[in-house]
């Protein structure tokens, strides 16, 4: 095979790796997690008194699992709009950290295109995207849109399906759906640790993060504790990695 053919095949392979369709395919392992939690969110929002149209709007505009569960609970007990907005803001503060971690890989994009990429970023798509950063200086915009839009549509459909199923599923916890999201994150974490090949350091950082999160939760809310643990543990991990 000539050098020109090898170069051509390498270019084609690179284009496939960066394509929108590849982003869609890479999102598939997370869909089961979105589906189960989305169904549960639809059921909870319906039992909280929201209509199908309201559930559709909240899943499209808010697009945040934990925030939607909290909003449904607060709506059910007639909390004030200000209290709901402030609570959701605090719960979603971690997205600042997620966006900051990925931002170096999208510096080649304009602010508007960066905003489009970041607006659909979730915990799950972040987990997939951060694996994509290994040995790369930038992430394909098309690949990221394929990943984000697939997750977004799946979440919306799962919410609507859950709303329709609410008449038969009064308690989604009895099916164990509450464990689907943690199980999916554990899977993403294990894959990321295996790819990095720095198991000892990753385990130390993980244990440190758990200790800090639990300790902080006694003083602050659980969401703030997660943010504090993320900042401190990741800083410690970076220092150790650079120091070695």
N, C-alpha and C positions, 0 to 999 in steps of 0.2 A: 504493500500500500504506500502510495507516495505521500510526501510531507504535506502536500496541498490537500489531499483527501483527509488526512488526519486532522489538519487544522479546520477543515470544513465540518467534519463530524463533531469536533470539540465545540465549534460555534453553535451547531444545531442542538447539541446536548445542553449547552448553557442557556439557550433560548427556551428550551422545554422546561428547564429547572426554574426559570424566572417567569413562566407564563401564568396567566389567570387560571387556566385549567389545573395547573399543578397546585396552586393555592387552594382550589376547590377540593382536590384529592387529599391534600395534607390536612384539611379540616375534618375529613370523614371520621377519623378516630374519636373526635370530640363530640360528634353529633349525638351519640347515645346519652352522654351527660346532659347536653342541652335539652334533648327530648324529654328525659325523665324529670329534670328540674322545671322545664317549661310547662309540662303537664301539671305538675304539682302547683306551680305559680298560678296557672289558669284556674285550677280548682279553688285555691285559696282566695284569689281575687273575686271569683264568682260568689263564693260563700260569704265574702265581705260585703256583698251587695252591689258590685259593679256590673254594668251591662256588658254585652259582648262588644259593642262599639267602644266603650270606655276601656275595656281590657285590650282591644286592638290598638287603641291610641297610646295607652301607657306602655305597651310592649314595644311600639315603634319609636316613641319619643324618649321615654326614660331608658329603656333597654338596659336594665341592670337587675339581675336576679335577686340579690340580697335586698336592694332598695325597693323592689316591687313587693317582696314579702312583707317588709317593714311598713311600706305605704298601705298595703291592704289591711294589716293589723291595726294601724292607727286610724284608717278610715272607718273600720268596723266599730271602733270605740269613740268615733266622732271627735278626733283630735283636730286642732286648728290647722289651717293650711300653712301658717308660718312654722309651726312645730314640725310638720311633715317635711317641709322643704329643708329646714335646718338639719334635721336628723339625716335625711338622705344625703345632704352635702357632706356631713361628717363621715358617713359610711363610705362614701365614694372618694374620699380624699386620697386613698391609695392609688387611684388612677394617675395622679400626678407623678408618683414614683414609677409606675409602669411606663408612662409616656417618656419620662426622663431617661429611663434605661434604654429605650429603643431609639430615641431622637438622634443619637450620633449616626445611625445607619440610614437616616432619611435627610441628611443635611443637603443632599443634592437637589431636593425638591423645594418648590416655592412655599411660603407660609400657608397659602390657600390649600395646596395639595397635601401639605403636612396635616392640616386641620381635617381634611377629608379622611386621611388614613387614621388619624388618632380618634376621630369621633366615633368610630365603630370598634375601637379596641376594647377587648374584655379580658378578664383573667385568663380565660381559656385560650383565646387567640394570642395573648401575650406569651403563654407557655409554649405554644407552637412556634411563634416568631423568634423567641429568644434562642431556641435550638437552631434556627436558621442562621443566626449570627456567627456561629462557630466558623472560624477561619474565613470570615468575609468582612469587607469594609463597608458594604452597603447591602440593603435588602431591596429586592425588586418591588416597585410600586404595584405592578400588575398582580404579582403573586400575593401581595398583602391584601389587595382588594378582593381577590378570589377567596382568600381565607376569611376575611371580615364579612363579606356579603353572604357567603354560604352560612356562616354562623348566625348572622342577623335574620335571614329568612327562616332558618330552622327554628330559632327562638320564637319568632312571631307565630309560625304555624303551630308550634307546640303549645303556646299560650292559648290560642284560639281553640285547639283541640281539647285542652284541659278545661276551658270554660264550658264547652259543650258536654264534656264527660262529667262535669261537676254534679249533675243530677244523680249519677250512679256511684261516684266516688266521694263520699263525705269526708273521709280521712285518708289522704294520700300517704301518710306515714305508715299505715298498716301494710303497705306493699314494699316498704324499705327504700322508697325513692329518695329519702333524705340522705342516703349514703352514696348515691350515684355521683354527686359532684366531688365529695372528698376522694372517692375511689379514682375518679378520672384525674384529679390533680396529682394523686400519688403516682399514677402511671406516667404522667408527663414529667414529674420530678425524677423518677427512676431513669427514664430514657435520657433526660438531660444530664444526669450524673454519670451515666455510663459513657455518653458521648464525650464528656469533658475529661474523663479518665483522671479525676482528682478526688477519688472517693473519700479519703481520709479528711481532707480539708472541707469538703462539702458536708460531711457528717458532723464535723465540729461546728460549722456555721449553722447547720440545721438545729442541732441540740441547743446552741446558744440562743437562737431565735425563739425556740419554744420556751426556754426558761425566762427570757426577757418578756415575751408576750404574756405568759401567765403571771409573772410578777407585776407587770404594768397594769394588767386588767384589775388588780386589787385597788389600784389608785385611780386609774382612768377607765374609760369605757373599753369594751373589747376591741372596737374598731381602731381607737387611738393606740391601744396596746400593740396591735398588729403593725401599725405604721412605725411606732418607736422601735419595735423588734426588727423590722425590715431595714431601717436606716442603720441601726447600730450593728446588727449582725453582718450586713453586706459590707459595711465599712471595715469591720474587723477582717472579714474574708479577703477584701481587696488588699489591705495592708499586709496580711500574711503572704498572699500570692506574690505581691511586688517584692516583699522582703526576701523571699526565698530565691 
